[in-house]
């Protein structure tokens, strides 16, 4: 539990304090205390036309830049350099990359609204923003897998599960977060929007960590008190989801693209936050359903929300409508690492036809989101449509 608290509460704020504001000079990304002064980059004459091809290619470029700095700037030895290179490639690459690709889409949609296509520089910078979010995601997942004692991630053993890694993964998660700020500094350190991007990243990181705390403490530790099923409420679930998932998965990619595009309309950001947090709740409800009903081939892992006594969408809905007899079955079997007990909980879910309940929720939420998007302004509607298309009825 102490380790969980450490991972949840420690936040890498160092790079954020590189900001040095003065009335005459504005914001500077390089100060007298700085050892990392790389704030320039080259832009290739040609880039892949397809966003996903470009995004995948950019990963190799960014990883190489991060690793190449380790010796000259930080005096790391060969063993440390090799470790970090391997760790980054194992933990960051291979997912759907929806968060990162969303930033590229936002930049493209804003350019389209101005009657142009984004420049190579803009596309490369959008990739840097996208990968900063993917590195942040990797930081969260490496820590989360350790805290949840998970077995697999994306179809492979969790990073901490490797015999040579184990608790070193705690520090690796911190290194992954530091990479976020390396990327932001190199590709935006000389841009006017650098401070706004840093502020957003720091704020959303904090929000996500607070959401993780809400998730981890949704039930008291087993050594302290028995499970309290009255704590599994729709309100608590919504709060966990908003802070742990919605902000960094849906709002941040769009807000970063808006900042890069020069949007300064507070109402546009407020409206985007409302729409995207609603979409984030829907996304997490899907995740909770897939954890129970999805196959290993679909989701790349075995679902364990029931065993881990998670405050998930399914158990919250079940407890709201179940009979006294069904509630007792849930209470007697939820949160226990026993396949037979898990099966009993799932049997109650089947009796309550929660899959159909979710299908109704999905259609209602889809209609609500379309209505919200239709009435929105300040953000190209293609931005929201891109994210909704990737979320609606997803199977993994």
FENQUI-V408614 format. One record per residue. N is the residue number from 0. RES is the residue in one letter. OMEGA is omega in degrees with one decimal (* if undefined). Layout:
n->N res->RES omega->OMEGA
n->N res->RES omega->OMEGA
This chain:
n->0 res->X omega->178.6
n->1 res->X omega->178.1
n->2 res->X omega->178.6
n->3 res->X omega->-179.8
n->4 res->X omega->178.9
n->5 res->X omega->-177.3
n->6 res->X omega->-177.7
n->7 res->X omega->-168.8
n->8 res->X omega->-178.3
n->9 res->X omega->179.4
n->10 res->X omega->-179.1
n->11 res->X omega->-179.1
n->12 res->X omega->-171.4
n->13 res->X omega->-175.5
n->14 res->X omega->179.6
n->15 res->X omega->-177.5
n->16 res->X omega->170.9
n->17 res->X omega->-179.1
n->18 res->X omega->-179.8
n->19 res->X omega->-173.3
n->20 res->X omega->170.5
n->21 res->X omega->-177.4
n->22 res->X omega->-175.3
n->23 res->X omega->-169.7
n->24 res->X omega->-175.7
n->25 res->X omega->-178.1
n->26 res->X omega->178.2
n->27 res->X omega->179.6
n->28 res->X omega->179.1
n->29 res->X omega->-178.7
n->30 res->X omega->178.1
n->31 res->X omega->-179.6
n->32 res->X omega->-171.6
n->33 res->X omega->170.3
n->34 res->X omega->176.8
n->35 res->X omega->-175.7
n->36 res->X omega->-176.9
n->37 res->X omega->178.7
n->38 res->X omega->177.9
n->39 res->X omega->-179.9
n->40 res->X omega->178.4
n->41 res->X omega->178.8
n->42 res->X omega->179.2
n->43 res->X omega->178.1
n->44 res->X omega->179.1
n->45 res->X omega->179.0
n->46 res->X omega->175.8
n->47 res->X omega->-178.6
n->48 res->X omega->-179.0
n->49 res->X omega->-176.1
n->50 res->X omega->-178.1
n->51 res->X omega->176.9
n->52 res->X omega->178.7
n->53 res->X omega->-176.7
n->54 res->X omega->178.4
n->55 res->X omega->179.0
n->56 res->X omega->-179.0
n->57 res->X omega->179.2
n->58 res->X omega->179.2
n->59 res->X omega->179.3
n->60 res->X omega->-176.6
n->61 res->X omega->178.9
n->62 res->X omega->178.7
n->63 res->X omega->179.3
n->64 res->X omega->179.1
n->65 res->X omega->-177.9
n->66 res->X omega->-178.8
n->67 res->X omega->178.7
n->68 res->X omega->-169.5
n->69 res->X omega->179.8
n->70 res->X omega->-174.9
n->71 res->X omega->-175.5
n->72 res->X omega->-173.0
n->73 res->X omega->176.0
n->74 res->X omega->177.3
n->75 res->X omega->178.7
n->76 res->X omega->-175.7
n->77 res->X omega->-178.3
n->78 res->X omega->179.8
n->79 res->X omega->179.3
n->80 res->X omega->-179.9
n->81 res->X omega->179.7
n->82 res->X omega->-176.1
n->83 res->X omega->178.4
n->84 res->X omega->-179.1
n->85 res->X omega->-177.7
n->86 res->X omega->179.1
n->87 res->X omega->-176.5
n->88 res->X omega->-179.9
n->89 res->X omega->-170.7
n->90 res->X omega->-172.7
n->91 res->X omega->-171.2
n->92 res->X omega->173.1
n->93 res->X omega->177.8
n->94 res->X omega->-179.8
n->95 res->X omega->178.8
n->96 res->X omega->-177.0
n->97 res->X omega->-179.1
n->98 res->X omega->-178.9
n->99 res->X omega->-179.8
n->100 res->X omega->177.9
n->101 res->X omega->-179.6
n->102 res->X omega->176.8
n->103 res->X omega->179.3
n->104 res->X omega->179.9
n->105 res->X omega->-179.8
n->106 res->X omega->178.8
n->107 res->X omega->-178.7
n->108 res->X omega->177.0
n->109 res->X omega->177.2
n->110 res->X omega->179.6
n->111 res->X omega->179.7
n->112 res->X omega->177.1
n->113 res->X omega->177.6
n->114 res->X omega->-179.3
n->115 res->X omega->172.8
n->116 res->X omega->-179.7
n->117 res->X omega->178.7
n->118 res->X omega->176.6
n->119 res->X omega->178.8
n->120 res->X omega->179.7
n->121 res->X omega->-179.7
n->122 res->X omega->178.9
n->123 res->X omega->177.7
n->124 res->X omega->176.5
n->125 res->X omega->175.6
n->126 res->X omega->179.1
n->127 res->X omega->176.5
n->128 res->X omega->180.0
n->129 res->X omega->-179.5
n->130 res->X omega->174.4
n->131 res->X omega->176.8
n->132 res->X omega->178.9
n->133 res->X omega->175.0
n->134 res->X omega->176.8
n->135 res->X omega->176.4
n->136 res->X omega->179.0
n->137 res->X omega->176.3
n->138 res->X omega->179.5
n->139 res->X omega->-174.3
n->140 res->X omega->178.8
n->141 res->X omega->179.0
n->142 res->X omega->-177.3
n->143 res->X omega->179.3
n->144 res->X omega->178.3
n->145 res->X omega->-178.6
n->146 res->X omega->-178.4
n->147 res->X omega->-177.1
n->148 res->X omega->-178.4
n->149 res->X omega->-176.3
n->150 res->X omega->-177.4
n->151 res->X omega->175.6
n->152 res->X omega->-179.7
n->153 res->X omega->175.9
n->154 res->X omega->-179.5
n->155 res->X omega->178.5
n->156 res->X omega->175.0
n->157 res->X omega->-175.6
n->158 res->X omega->-177.3
n->159 res->X omega->-178.7
n->160 res->X omega->178.4
n->161 res->X omega->-174.7
n->162 res->X omega->-178.1
n->163 res->X omega->-176.2
n->164 res->X omega->-178.9
n->165 res->X omega->-173.6
n->166 res->X omega->172.8
n->167 res->X omega->179.9
n->168 res->X omega->176.8
n->169 res->X omega->178.3
n->170 res->X omega->177.6
n->171 res->X omega->178.5
n->172 res->X omega->177.7
n->173 res->X omega->178.1
n->174 res->X omega->178.0
n->175 res->X omega->178.5
n->176 res->X omega->179.1
n->177 res->X omega->178.2
n->178 res->X omega->176.7
n->179 res->X omega->-174.6
n->180 res->X omega->172.9
n->181 res->X omega->-179.8
n->182 res->X omega->-178.6
n->183 res->X omega->-177.3
n->184 res->X omega->-177.1
n->185 res->X omega->-172.1
n->186 res->X omega->178.9
n->187 res->X omega->-176.2
n->188 res->X omega->178.8
n->189 res->X omega->-179.3
n->190 res->X omega->178.5
n->191 res->X omega->-176.2
n->192 res->X omega->-175.3
n->193 res->X omega->-177.9
n->194 res->X omega->-179.4
n->195 res->X omega->178.7
n->196 res->X omega->177.6
n->197 res->X omega->-178.6
n->198 res->X omega->178.9
n->199 res->X omega->-178.7
n->200 res->X omega->-179.6
n->201 res->X omega->-178.5
n->202 res->X omega->-178.2
n->203 res->X omega->174.9
n->204 res->X omega->178.8
n->205 res->X omega->179.6
n->206 res->X omega->-177.8
n->207 res->X omega->178.7
n->208 res->X omega->175.9
n->209 res->X omega->175.6
n->210 res->X omega->176.7
n->211 res->X omega->177.4
n->212 res->X omega->177.1
n->213 res->X omega->179.9
n->214 res->X omega->-177.3
n->215 res->X omega->-176.9
n->216 res->X omega->178.1
n->217 res->X omega->171.6
n->218 res->X omega->176.3
n->219 res->X omega->177.5
n->220 res->X omega->-175.0
n->221 res->X omega->179.2
n->222 res->X omega->-175.3
n->223 res->X omega->-176.2
n->224 res->X omega->176.8
n->225 res->X omega->179.8
n->226 res->X omega->177.8
n->227 res->X omega->-174.8
n->228 res->X omega->174.7
n->229 res->X omega->178.3
n->230 res->X omega->179.4
n->231 res->X omega->-178.2
n->232 res->X omega->176.7
n->233 res->X omega->-179.1
n->234 res->X omega->179.9
n->235 res->X omega->178.6
n->236 res->X omega->-178.6
n->237 res->X omega->179.5
n->238 res->X omega->177.1
n->239 res->X omega->-176.0
n->240 res->X omega->-178.5
n->241 res->X omega->-175.0
n->242 res->X omega->-176.5
n->243 res->X omega->-172.3
n->244 res->X omega->-167.6
n->245 res->X omega->-175.3
n->246 res->X omega->-174.5
n->247 res->X omega->-177.8
n->248 res->X omega->-175.2
n->249 res->X omega->-176.2
n->250 res->X omega->-174.2
n->251 res->X omega->179.1
n->252 res->X omega->-179.7
n->253 res->X omega->-179.1
n->254 res->X omega->177.0
n->255 res->X omega->177.5
n->256 res->X omega->177.8
n->257 res->X omega->178.7
n->258 res->X omega->179.8
n->259 res->X omega->179.9
n->260 res->X omega->176.5
n->261 res->X omega->180.0
n->262 res->X omega->178.5
n->263 res->X omega->-178.3
n->264 res->X omega->-177.7
n->265 res->X omega->179.8
n->266 res->X omega->178.9
n->267 res->X omega->177.9
n->268 res->X omega->-180.0
n->269 res->X omega->179.5
n->270 res->X omega->178.1
n->271 res->X omega->-179.9
n->272 res->X omega->-179.3
n->273 res->X omega->-179.0
n->274 res->X omega->-172.8
n->275 res->X omega->174.2
n->276 res->X omega->174.6
n->277 res->X omega->178.1
n->278 res->X omega->179.0
n->279 res->X omega->176.4
n->280 res->X omega->178.8
n->281 res->X omega->179.4
n->282 res->X omega->-177.9
n->283 res->X omega->175.3
n->284 res->X omega->174.8
n->285 res->X omega->-179.9
n->286 res->X omega->-179.7
n->287 res->X omega->177.7
n->288 res->X omega->-179.5
n->289 res->X omega->178.6
n->290 res->X omega->-178.3
n->291 res->X omega->-171.2
n->292 res->X omega->-178.5
n->293 res->X omega->178.4
n->294 res->X omega->176.7
n->295 res->X omega->-179.4
n->296 res->X omega->179.7
n->297 res->X omega->-168.5
n->298 res->X omega->175.1
n->299 res->X omega->178.2
n->300 res->X omega->173.7
n->301 res->X omega->-179.7
n->302 res->X omega->-177.2
n->303 res->X omega->-177.8
n->304 res->X omega->-179.8
n->305 res->X omega->-179.3
n->306 res->X omega->-176.2
n->307 res->X omega->-179.6
n->308 res->X omega->-179.3
n->309 res->X omega->171.9
n->310 res->X omega->-175.3
n->311 res->X omega->-176.8
n->312 res->X omega->-175.1
n->313 res->X omega->-178.0
n->314 res->X omega->177.4
n->315 res->X omega->178.8
n->316 res->X omega->-179.1
n->317 res->X omega->-177.9
n->318 res->X omega->-179.2
n->319 res->X omega->-172.6
n->320 res->X omega->-173.3
n->321 res->X omega->174.9
n->322 res->X omega->178.9
n->323 res->X omega->179.3
n->324 res->X omega->179.6
n->325 res->X omega->178.3
n->326 res->X omega->179.7
n->327 res->X omega->178.1
n->328 res->X omega->178.1
n->329 res->X omega->-177.4
n->330 res->X omega->-178.3
n->331 res->X omega->-171.0
n->332 res->X omega->-176.9
n->333 res->X omega->175.9
n->334 res->X omega->-178.5
n->335 res->X omega->-179.8
n->336 res->X omega->-179.8
n->337 res->X omega->-175.1
n->338 res->X omega->-179.3
n->339 res->X omega->179.3
n->340 res->X omega->176.0
n->341 res->X omega->-179.8
n->342 res->X omega->179.3
n->343 res->X omega->177.3
n->344 res->X omega->-179.6
n->345 res->X omega->177.8
n->346 res->X omega->175.9
n->347 res->X omega->177.8
n->348 res->X omega->-179.8
n->349 res->X omega->178.1
n->350 res->X omega->-179.9
n->351 res->X omega->179.5
n->352 res->X omega->-176.7
n->353 res->X omega->176.2
n->354 res->X omega->177.5
n->355 res->X omega->176.8
n->356 res->X omega->178.0
n->357 res->X omega->-179.6
n->358 res->X omega->177.7
n->359 res->X omega->177.6
n->360 res->X omega->-178.4
n->361 res->X omega->-178.5
n->362 res->X omega->178.0
n->363 res->X omega->-179.3
n->364 res->X omega->178.1
n->365 res->X omega->178.7
n->366 res->X omega->179.1
n->367 res->X omega->-179.2
n->368 res->X omega->178.3
n->369 res->X omega->177.2
n->370 res->X omega->179.6
n->371 res->X omega->179.7
n->372 res->X omega->-179.7
n->373 res->X omega->-179.2
n->374 res->X omega->-177.2
n->375 res->X omega->176.4
n->376 res->X omega->176.9
n->377 res->X omega->177.7
n->378 res->X omega->177.5
n->379 res->X omega->-175.5
n->380 res->X omega->177.1
n->381 res->X omega->177.6
n->382 res->X omega->-179.6
n->383 res->X omega->-177.8
n->384 res->X omega->178.5
n->385 res->X omega->-177.4
n->386 res->X omega->179.7
n->387 res->X omega->179.0
n->388 res->X omega->-179.8
n->389 res->X omega->-174.8
n->390 res->X omega->-173.4
n->391 res->X omega->178.0
n->392 res->X omega->178.2
n->393 res->X omega->-176.4
n->394 res->X omega->179.4
n->395 res->X omega->*
